[in-house]
Amino acid sequence: MSPQLLIFMLLSALSALTLASVRRIPEGHAYTLRRVGGHMRTIGAGVHVIWPLIERVAHKIRLLGNVVEVAAQLPSGAGSMSGRVYFQVLDAERADGVIDGIADLLRQRIPELAAGTCAEDDLAARNLHLKVELNRDLHDRGLLITRVQLAPS
């Protein structure tokens, strides 16, 4: 093998590694990175260097405009509710632990909260109550519920 070919192959590999390590994160997103030893870091919008083979993208988190479809059966045969819950991520690092299970968390928590709310005919008051209570639960996890639109189904 000629020395020129070896140098060319080394430069090509180095170039590929350099290109793989540069990431552009779009506006309104944050990435959480995990290292081999379990250390985590969060990076926001912009151009960043990620160490290939040492770090991997664990989550790509949208900071604004997240929607979860919810269909919940109310306890004691009081009917069911369906609709949407809108939320945004305030702190990507704290939300990293619950972002994958947020839909299940909301589907579990909404029937518990809806059981003690006002009458079915006052949907706006029920949705406001659910929003306030969900924000109490999720604010410490870096999430903010912006709107709850649930109706009897």
N, CA and C atoms as a LAMMPS dump frame, in Angstrom:
ITEM: TIMESTEP
0
ITEM: NUMBER OF ATOMS
459
ITEM: BOX BOUNDS ff ff ff
-5.0000000000000000e+02 5.0000000000000000e+02
-5.0000000000000000e+02 5.0000000000000000e+02
-5.0000000000000000e+02 5.0000000000000000e+02
ITEM: ATOMS id mol type element x y z
1 1 1 N 0.862 -1.172 0
2 1 2 C 0 0 0
3 1 3 C 0.905 1.231 0
4 2 1 N 0.57 2.145 -0.851
5 2 2 C 1.418 3.338 -0.986
6 2 3 C 1.173 4.3 0.18
7 3 1 N 2.187 5.095 0.544
8 3 2 C 2.034 6.048 1.643
9 3 3 C 0.974 7.11 1.351
10 4 1 N 0.836 7.511 0.076
11 4 2 C -0.173 8.516 -0.264
12 4 3 C -1.583 7.983 -0.007
13 5 1 N -1.826 6.729 -0.339
14 5 2 C -3.141 6.125 -0.118
15 5 3 C -3.43 6.012 1.379
16 6 1 N -2.442 5.659 2.165
17 6 2 C -2.613 5.555 3.611
18 6 3 C -2.931 6.916 4.221
19 7 1 N -2.217 7.949 3.794
20 7 2 C -2.486 9.303 4.282
21 7 3 C -3.885 9.746 3.871
22 8 1 N -4.277 9.453 2.636
23 8 2 C -5.617 9.808 2.164
24 8 3 C -6.693 9.109 2.986
25 9 1 N -6.499 7.841 3.302
26 9 2 C -7.477 7.096 4.094
27 9 3 C -7.56 7.652 5.512
28 10 1 N -6.43 7.995 6.109
29 10 2 C -6.43 8.579 7.45
30 10 3 C -7.127 9.934 7.468
31 11 1 N -6.851 10.765 6.472
32 11 2 C -7.51 12.07 6.394
33 11 3 C -9.009 11.926 6.152
34 12 1 N -9.401 10.956 5.361
35 12 2 C -10.831 10.707 5.113
36 12 3 C -11.531 10.257 6.391
37 13 1 N -10.899 9.368 7.136
38 13 2 C -11.491 8.901 8.393
39 13 3 C -11.589 10.035 9.402
40 14 1 N -10.561 10.873 9.471
41 14 2 C -10.577 12.016 10.381
42 14 3 C -11.659 13.019 9.989
43 15 1 N -11.828 13.237 8.7
44 15 2 C -12.877 14.143 8.218
45 15 3 C -14.266 13.603 8.539
46 16 1 N -14.471 12.314 8.341
47 16 2 C -15.764 11.698 8.644
48 16 3 C -16.069 11.792 10.139
49 17 1 N -15.063 11.57 10.973
50 17 2 C -15.242 11.669 12.418
51 17 3 C -15.559 13.098 12.833
52 18 1 N -14.91 14.066 12.213
53 18 2 C -15.187 15.481 12.51
54 18 3 C -16.6 15.856 12.103
55 19 1 N -17.025 15.43 10.918
56 19 2 C -18.388 15.726 10.469
57 19 3 C -19.436 15.061 11.351
58 20 1 N -19.139 13.87 11.849
59 20 2 C -20.091 13.165 12.711
60 20 3 C -20.207 13.805 14.087
61 21 1 N -19.207 14.564 14.487
62 21 2 C -19.229 15.139 15.828
63 21 3 C -19.923 16.501 15.885
64 22 1 N -20.187 17.128 14.776
65 22 2 C -20.83 18.443 14.763
66 22 3 C -22.327 18.243 14.547
67 23 1 N -23.128 18.766 15.469
68 23 2 C -24.589 18.669 15.382
69 23 3 C -25.215 20.048 15.43
70 24 1 N -26.216 20.251 14.612
71 24 2 C -26.999 21.486 14.642
72 24 3 C -28.347 21.176 15.274
73 25 1 N -28.629 21.82 16.394
74 25 2 C -29.898 21.635 17.094
75 25 3 C -30.816 22.782 16.672
76 26 1 N -32.005 22.475 16.126
77 26 2 C -32.913 23.536 15.668
78 26 3 C -33.496 24.343 16.826
79 27 1 N -33.967 25.54 16.511
80 27 2 C -34.63 26.388 17.5
81 27 3 C -35.838 25.644 18.069
82 28 1 N -36.095 25.831 19.351
83 28 2 C -37.249 25.21 19.996
84 28 3 C -37.028 23.764 20.382
85 29 1 N -35.798 23.284 20.293
86 29 2 C -35.473 21.911 20.662
87 29 3 C -34.309 21.911 21.646
88 30 1 N -34.193 20.825 22.37
89 30 2 C -33.038 20.572 23.227
90 30 3 C -32.742 19.077 23.139
91 31 1 N -31.477 18.729 23.178
92 31 2 C -31.066 17.336 23.153
93 31 3 C -30.433 17.009 24.498
94 32 1 N -30.748 15.845 25.016
95 32 2 C -30.045 15.355 26.195
96 32 3 C -29.085 14.277 25.723
97 33 1 N -27.852 14.372 26.172
98 33 2 C -26.794 13.451 25.764
99 33 3 C -26.381 12.592 26.943
100 34 1 N -26.13 11.332 26.68
101 34 2 C -25.636 10.407 27.697
102 34 3 C -24.223 9.986 27.31
103 35 1 N -23.366 9.96 28.299
104 35 2 C -22.01 9.48 28.077
105 35 3 C -21.909 8.024 28.488
106 36 1 N -20.827 7.421 28.147
107 36 2 C -20.616 6.014 28.449
108 36 3 C -20.733 5.742 29.945
109 37 1 N -20.203 6.616 30.78
110 37 2 C -20.251 6.418 32.227
111 37 3 C -21.577 6.786 32.86
112 38 1 N -22.574 7.203 32.085
113 38 2 C -23.876 7.554 32.62
114 38 3 C -24.074 9.036 32.847
115 39 1 N -23.023 9.837 32.68
116 39 2 C -23.147 11.286 32.855
117 39 3 C -24.072 11.846 31.777
118 40 1 N -24.863 12.841 32.15
119 40 2 C -25.807 13.434 31.213
120 40 3 C -25.528 14.924 31.079
121 41 1 N -25.727 15.447 29.869
122 41 2 C -25.699 16.89 29.662
123 41 3 C -26.785 17.259 28.679
124 42 1 N -27.243 18.5 28.783
125 42 2 C -28.309 19.001 27.92
126 42 3 C -27.747 20.127 27.075
127 43 1 N -28.059 20.084 25.782
128 43 2 C -27.619 21.148 24.891
129 43 3 C -28.837 21.749 24.208
130 44 1 N -28.806 23.059 24.016
131 44 2 C -29.918 23.779 23.406
132 44 3 C -29.669 24.053 21.934
133 45 1 N -30.448 24.971 21.396
134 45 2 C -30.368 25.301 19.972
135 45 3 C -29 25.855 19.621
136 46 1 N -28.541 25.543 18.418
137 46 2 C -27.258 26.03 17.931
138 46 3 C -26.405 24.891 17.405
139 47 1 N -25.161 25.174 17.146
140 47 2 C -24.215 24.178 16.647
141 47 3 C -23.345 23.73 17.821
142 48 1 N -23.251 22.418 18.004
143 48 2 C -22.519 21.857 19.134
144 48 3 C -21.626 20.714 18.674
145 49 1 N -20.618 20.435 19.475
146 49 2 C -19.736 19.302 19.227
147 49 3 C -20.12 18.184 20.173
148 50 1 N -20.386 17.031 19.594
149 50 2 C -20.721 15.826 20.357
150 50 3 C -19.606 14.822 20.114
151 51 1 N -19.094 14.25 21.177
152 51 2 C -17.99 13.309 21.038
153 51 3 C -18.519 11.961 20.559
154 52 1 N -18.239 11.598 19.302
155 52 2 C -18.722 10.315 18.803
156 52 3 C -18.086 9.16 19.581
157 53 1 N -18.828 8.112 19.721
158 53 2 C -18.443 6.897 20.44
159 53 3 C -18.375 7.097 21.951
160 54 1 N -18.451 8.337 22.438
161 54 2 C -18.45 8.608 23.874
162 54 3 C -19.823 9.081 24.32
163 55 1 N -20.461 9.935 23.511
164 55 2 C -21.78 10.473 23.83
165 55 3 C -22.787 10.024 22.77
166 56 1 N -24.021 9.882 23.223
167 56 2 C -25.112 9.584 22.286
168 56 3 C -26.31 10.446 22.658
169 57 1 N -27.132 10.759 21.669
170 57 2 C -28.334 11.549 21.908
171 57 3 C -29.37 10.633 22.551
172 58 1 N -29.754 10.951 23.784
173 58 2 C -30.743 10.143 24.496
174 58 3 C -32.16 10.577 24.127
175 59 1 N -32.408 11.887 24.119
176 59 2 C -33.732 12.406 23.788
177 59 3 C -33.61 13.669 22.959
178 60 1 N -34.496 13.794 21.999
179 60 2 C -34.656 15.031 21.248
180 60 3 C -35.974 15.619 21.734
181 61 1 N -35.897 16.693 22.503
182 61 2 C -37.066 17.226 23.196
183 61 3 C -37.532 18.503 22.513
184 62 1 N -38.811 18.514 22.117
185 62 2 C -39.432 19.735 21.61
186 62 3 C -39.836 20.575 22.811
187 63 1 N -39.408 21.811 22.832
188 63 2 C -39.678 22.657 23.988
189 63 3 C -41.07 23.272 23.953
190 64 1 N -41.617 23.509 22.784
191 64 2 C -42.931 24.158 22.66
192 64 3 C -43.868 23.289 21.837
193 65 1 N -45.148 23.437 22.089
194 65 2 C -46.159 22.83 21.23
195 65 3 C -46.269 21.329 21.268
196 66 1 N -46.212 20.719 22.427
197 66 2 C -46.378 19.275 22.558
198 66 3 C -47.837 18.959 22.882
199 67 1 N -48.361 17.89 22.283
200 67 2 C -49.756 17.504 22.466
201 67 3 C -49.821 16.021 22.813
202 68 1 N -50.692 15.695 23.77
203 68 2 C -50.948 14.302 24.128
204 68 3 C -52.443 14.049 23.97
205 69 1 N -52.795 13.041 23.199
206 69 2 C -54.191 12.6 23.078
207 69 3 C -54.518 11.752 24.302
208 70 1 N -55.636 12.072 24.952
209 70 2 C -56.005 11.377 26.188
210 70 3 C -57.425 10.852 26.059
211 71 1 N -57.598 9.597 26.42
212 71 2 C -58.92 8.995 26.571
213 71 3 C -58.893 8.305 27.93
214 72 1 N -59.687 8.81 28.872
215 72 2 C -59.618 8.328 30.249
216 72 3 C -60.996 7.867 30.72
217 73 1 N -61.02 6.728 31.373
218 73 2 C -62.236 6.21 31.983
219 73 3 C -62.297 6.736 33.411
220 74 1 N -63.374 7.44 33.755
221 74 2 C -63.513 8 35.098
222 74 3 C -63.865 6.887 36.079
223 75 1 N -63.428 7.017 37.319
224 75 2 C -63.709 5.963 38.305
225 75 3 C -65.199 5.886 38.637
226 76 1 N -65.591 4.775 39.172
227 76 2 C -66.951 4.478 39.642
228 76 3 C -68.003 4.653 38.551
229 77 1 N -67.654 4.322 37.321
230 77 2 C -68.624 4.334 36.225
231 77 3 C -69.199 5.691 35.899
232 78 1 N -68.493 6.755 36.162
233 78 2 C -68.983 8.113 35.919
234 78 3 C -68.832 8.53 34.458
235 79 1 N -68.44 7.614 33.602
236 79 2 C -68.287 7.927 32.187
237 79 3 C -66.823 7.973 31.784
238 80 1 N -66.603 8.556 30.62
239 80 2 C -65.234 8.66 30.133
240 80 3 C -65.015 10.039 29.521
241 81 1 N -63.756 10.42 29.426
242 81 2 C -63.376 11.709 28.861
243 81 3 C -62.318 11.467 27.796
244 82 1 N -62.357 12.296 26.769
245 82 2 C -61.308 12.224 25.761
246 82 3 C -61.015 13.632 25.25
247 83 1 N -59.849 13.79 24.725
248 83 2 C -59.446 15.09 24.203
249 83 3 C -57.94 15.209 24.164
250 84 1 N -57.455 16.436 24.331
251 84 2 C -56.025 16.71 24.223
252 84 3 C -55.522 17.502 25.43
253 85 1 N -54.265 17.252 25.753
254 85 2 C -53.567 18.026 26.772
255 85 3 C -52.333 18.605 26.083
256 86 1 N -52.203 19.927 26.148
257 86 2 C -51.083 20.633 25.526
258 86 3 C -50.09 21.01 26.619
259 87 1 N -48.801 20.82 26.331
260 87 2 C -47.783 21.169 27.314
261 87 3 C -46.528 21.665 26.628
262 88 1 N -45.686 22.322 27.426
263 88 2 C -44.375 22.723 26.939
264 88 3 C -43.33 22.328 27.965
265 89 1 N -42.116 22.183 27.51
266 89 2 C -41.013 21.796 28.368
267 89 3 C -40.294 23.058 28.826
268 90 1 N -40.242 23.265 30.142
269 90 2 C -39.553 24.421 30.705
270 90 3 C -38.083 24.132 30.964
271 91 1 N -37.789 22.936 31.434
272 91 2 C -36.414 22.545 31.753
273 91 3 C -36.163 21.152 31.176
274 92 1 N -35.413 21.098 30.091
275 92 2 C -35.189 19.833 29.391
276 92 3 C -34.443 18.823 30.253
277 93 1 N -33.562 19.286 31.098
278 93 2 C -32.794 18.362 31.936
279 93 3 C -33.693 17.652 32.944
280 94 1 N -34.602 18.389 33.579
281 94 2 C -35.529 17.762 34.539
282 94 3 C -36.589 16.941 33.82
283 95 1 N -37.014 17.374 32.636
284 95 2 C -38.063 16.669 31.903
285 95 3 C -37.557 15.404 31.234
286 96 1 N -36.252 15.251 31.123
287 96 2 C -35.669 14.099 30.448
288 96 3 C -36.146 12.777 31.037
289 97 1 N -36.311 12.728 32.332
290 97 2 C -36.709 11.485 32.987
291 97 3 C -38.158 11.081 32.757
292 98 1 N -39.029 12.038 32.427
293 98 2 C -40.453 11.718 32.288
294 98 3 C -40.993 11.934 30.879
295 99 1 N -40.177 12.452 29.974
296 99 2 C -40.697 12.829 28.659
297 99 3 C -41.201 11.62 27.87
298 100 1 N -40.578 10.467 28.02
299 100 2 C -41.038 9.271 27.309
300 100 3 C -42.365 8.75 27.859
301 101 1 N -42.601 8.937 29.151
302 101 2 C -43.808 8.393 29.769
303 101 3 C -44.861 9.428 30.092
304 102 1 N -44.781 10.621 29.495
305 102 2 C -45.725 11.683 29.838
306 102 3 C -47.156 11.304 29.463
307 103 1 N -47.345 10.634 28.35
308 103 2 C -48.702 10.248 27.937
309 103 3 C -49.315 9.284 28.955
310 104 1 N -48.556 8.292 29.375
311 104 2 C -49.06 7.341 30.375
312 104 3 C -49.301 8.02 31.717
313 105 1 N -48.424 8.942 32.084
314 105 2 C -48.581 9.675 33.332
315 105 3 C -49.866 10.497 33.324
316 106 1 N -50.144 11.171 32.212
317 106 2 C -51.378 11.962 32.112
318 106 3 C -52.614 11.071 32.103
319 107 1 N -52.55 9.948 31.377
320 107 2 C -53.701 9.033 31.333
321 107 3 C -53.996 8.417 32.692
322 108 1 N -52.996 8.278 33.515
323 108 2 C -53.187 7.739 34.861
324 108 3 C -53.694 8.82 35.812
325 109 1 N -53.158 10.009 35.711
326 109 2 C -53.456 11.077 36.672
327 109 3 C -54.79 11.766 36.416
328 110 1 N -55.207 11.922 35.176
329 110 2 C -56.435 12.656 34.852
330 110 3 C -57.683 12.013 35.466
331 111 1 N -57.891 10.697 35.382
332 111 2 C -59.082 10.137 36.037
333 111 3 C -59.106 10.366 37.542
334 112 1 N -57.924 10.317 38.177
335 112 2 C -57.873 10.563 39.617
336 112 3 C -58.294 11.99 39.946
337 113 1 N -57.833 12.939 39.149
338 113 2 C -58.162 14.347 39.39
339 113 3 C -59.594 14.681 38.987
340 114 1 N -60.068 14.067 37.911
341 114 2 C -61.407 14.379 37.406
342 114 3 C -62.501 13.842 38.314
343 115 1 N -62.196 12.843 39.121
344 115 2 C -63.208 12.259 40.001
345 115 3 C -63.706 13.27 41.022
346 116 1 N -62.859 14.19 41.448
347 116 2 C -63.251 15.14 42.478
348 116 3 C -63.571 16.528 41.946
349 117 1 N -63.894 16.644 40.653
350 117 2 C -64.158 17.97 40.088
351 117 3 C -65.645 18.247 40.024
352 118 1 N -65.969 19.415 39.499
353 118 2 C -67.355 19.883 39.426
354 118 3 C -68.173 19.073 38.426
355 119 1 N -69.415 19.451 38.277
356 119 2 C -70.373 18.719 37.447
357 119 3 C -69.916 18.645 35.994
358 120 1 N -70.439 17.633 35.294
359 120 2 C -70.064 17.411 33.903
360 120 3 C -70.458 18.557 32.987
361 121 1 N -71.496 19.299 33.327
362 121 2 C -71.96 20.343 32.419
363 121 3 C -71.043 21.566 32.411
364 122 1 N -70.16 21.698 33.374
365 122 2 C -69.238 22.828 33.414
366 122 3 C -67.851 22.361 32.978
367 123 1 N -67.69 22.134 31.664
368 123 2 C -66.436 21.61 31.126
369 123 3 C -65.274 22.577 31.31
370 124 1 N -65.526 23.867 31.144
371 124 2 C -64.451 24.854 31.265
372 124 3 C -63.859 24.833 32.675
373 125 1 N -64.706 24.751 33.688
374 125 2 C -64.222 24.718 35.07
375 125 3 C -63.459 23.422 35.343
376 126 1 N -63.958 22.313 34.813
377 126 2 C -63.274 21.026 35.012
378 126 3 C -61.896 21.058 34.336
379 127 1 N -61.838 21.563 33.104
380 127 2 C -60.568 21.617 32.386
381 127 3 C -59.574 22.547 33.078
382 128 1 N -60.068 23.667 33.617
383 128 2 C -59.195 24.578 34.35
384 128 3 C -58.666 23.924 35.624
385 129 1 N -59.54 23.218 36.326
386 129 2 C -59.115 22.502 37.533
387 129 3 C -58.054 21.453 37.192
388 130 1 N -58.272 20.696 36.117
389 130 2 C -57.299 19.685 35.71
390 130 3 C -55.958 20.328 35.36
391 131 1 N -56.005 21.457 34.66
392 131 2 C -54.782 22.157 34.281
393 131 3 C -53.996 22.592 35.515
394 132 1 N -54.676 23.186 36.483
395 132 2 C -54.013 23.66 37.703
396 132 3 C -53.406 22.492 38.476
397 133 1 N -54.16 21.422 38.64
398 133 2 C -53.668 20.275 39.395
399 133 3 C -52.519 19.568 38.683
400 134 1 N -52.626 19.424 37.366
401 134 2 C -51.532 18.801 36.617
402 134 3 C -50.27 19.645 36.678
403 135 1 N -50.42 20.969 36.642
404 135 2 C -49.253 21.839 36.762
405 135 3 C -48.597 21.705 38.133
406 136 1 N -49.393 21.503 39.174
407 136 2 C -48.806 21.26 40.506
408 136 3 C -47.965 19.992 40.507
409 137 1 N -48.472 18.971 39.83
410 137 2 C -47.754 17.693 39.784
411 137 3 C -46.512 17.74 38.905
412 138 1 N -46.592 18.433 37.771
413 138 2 C -45.542 18.339 36.76
414 138 3 C -44.547 19.487 36.751
415 139 1 N -44.826 20.566 37.476
416 139 2 C -43.92 21.709 37.449
417 139 3 C -42.526 21.342 37.96
418 140 1 N -42.456 20.499 38.987
419 140 2 C -41.162 20.076 39.519
420 140 3 C -40.405 19.177 38.546
421 141 1 N -41.094 18.662 37.539
422 141 2 C -40.462 17.802 36.541
423 141 3 C -40.08 18.57 35.277
424 142 1 N -40.213 19.902 35.327
425 142 2 C -39.781 20.732 34.201
426 142 3 C -40.804 20.874 33.095
427 143 1 N -42.081 20.574 33.369
428 143 2 C -43.142 20.654 32.363
429 143 3 C -44.194 21.667 32.784
430 144 1 N -44.854 22.277 31.8
431 144 2 C -45.949 23.204 32.049
432 144 3 C -47.119 22.823 31.167
433 145 1 N -48.256 22.537 31.786
434 145 2 C -49.472 22.253 31.051
435 145 3 C -50.042 23.598 30.618
436 146 1 N -50.201 23.807 29.309
437 146 2 C -50.693 25.093 28.823
438 146 3 C -52.186 25.086 28.564
439 147 1 N -52.744 23.918 28.222
440 147 2 C -54.182 23.86 27.952
441 147 3 C -54.67 22.423 28.08
442 148 1 N -55.86 22.289 28.634
443 148 2 C -56.522 20.99 28.727
444 148 3 C -57.845 21.103 28.002
445 149 1 N -58.075 20.255 27.028
446 149 2 C -59.339 20.238 26.282
447 149 3 C -59.903 18.824 26.319
448 150 1 N -60.634 18.533 27.39
449 150 2 C -61.25 17.234 27.561
450 150 3 C -62.758 17.401 27.611
451 151 1 N -63.452 16.469 27.032
452 151 2 C -64.923 16.467 27.032
453 151 3 C -65.411 15.043 27.243
454 152 1 N -66.627 14.884 27.767
455 152 2 C -67.172 13.545 27.909
456 152 3 C -67.288 12.875 26.543
457 153 1 N -66.992 11.605 26.52
458 153 2 C -67.086 10.875 25.242
459 153 3 C -68.135 9.795 25.283
